[in-house]
Amino acid sequence: GNSVTQMEGPVTLSEEAFLTINCTYTATGYPSLFWYVQYPGEGLQLLLKATKADDKGSNKGFEATYRKETTSFHLEKGSVQVSDSAVYFCALPGNNRLAFGKGNQVVVIP
Amino acid sequence: GAGVSQSPSNKVTEKGKDVELRCDPISGHTALYWYRQSLGQGLEFLIYFQGNSAPDKSGLPSDRFSAERTGGSVSTLTIQRTQQEDSAVYLCASSTRETQYFGPGTRLLVL
């Protein structure tokens, strides 16, 4: 079935640094791809999505491009803020549910 | 408009008690999902509703877990005879198509 793999481990970086979180997927066909964000003590919020190959999703300064050739959907932000500290999940639909990656905790230090 | 709401936001219960968790989806969303998020387990699918029917219950971890949906709207997840391993955040989501919108979750602690 459809699945996603996120890079292991938390990410700690300084304010205004560049953020990349890797996500690769395995899927039948070309499903939409999603990034969700979970702030401390809250539920998941949709951050951005892309519905077809080469689409770029963007929101709040975050971007991710649907790459069919490399089966990837890496999340990037050029200059992070302390308020971006959260857990980020890559996801895609499959079999009556969303398949999620394990999530990456991002900690931004002032 | 209003998003997905869940209640209670927090629930502390004693082992062996039954609990009910409620989800109010976004109005007009025909699909509703329950997930569980626990430390070390990530996000686990529990059950999927289309309207009032549950064509996929494959994620329910045991027969102590059940869920229903009425009027194509509100859903209740019931855990009978709670165990400590049931402690987790229970998340509900709704959708019309592929994009799922999540509620804030219910944090369940079983003592």
Chai-1 contact restraints between the chains, C-beta under 6 A:
chainA,res_idxA,chainB,res_idxB,connection_type,confidence,min_distance_angstrom,max_distance_angstrom,comment,restraint_id
A,S32,B,E98,contact,1.0,0.0,6.0,A-B,restraint_1
A,E42,B,P104,contact,1.0,0.0,6.0,A-B,restraint_2
A,G43,B,L91,contact,1.0,0.0,6.0,A-B,restraint_3
A,G43,B,F102,contact,1.0,0.0,6.0,A-B,restraint_4
A,G43,B,G103,contact,1.0,0.0,6.0,A-B,restraint_5
A,G43,B,P104,contact,1.0,0.0,6.0,A-B,restraint_6
A,G43,B,G105,contact,1.0,0.0,6.0,A-B,restraint_7
A,L44,B,F102,contact,1.0,0.0,6.0,A-B,restraint_8
A,P93,B,E98,contact,1.0,0.0,6.0,A-B,restraint_9
A,N96,B,Y48,contact,1.0,0.0,6.0,A-B,restraint_10
A,N96,B,D56,contact,1.0,0.0,6.0,A-B,restraint_11
A,R97,B,F45,contact,1.0,0.0,6.0,A-B,restraint_12
A,L98,B,Q100,contact,1.0,0.0,6.0,A-B,restraint_13
A,F100,B,L43,contact,1.0,0.0,6.0,A-B,restraint_14
A,K102,B,G42,contact,1.0,0.0,6.0,A-B,restraint_15
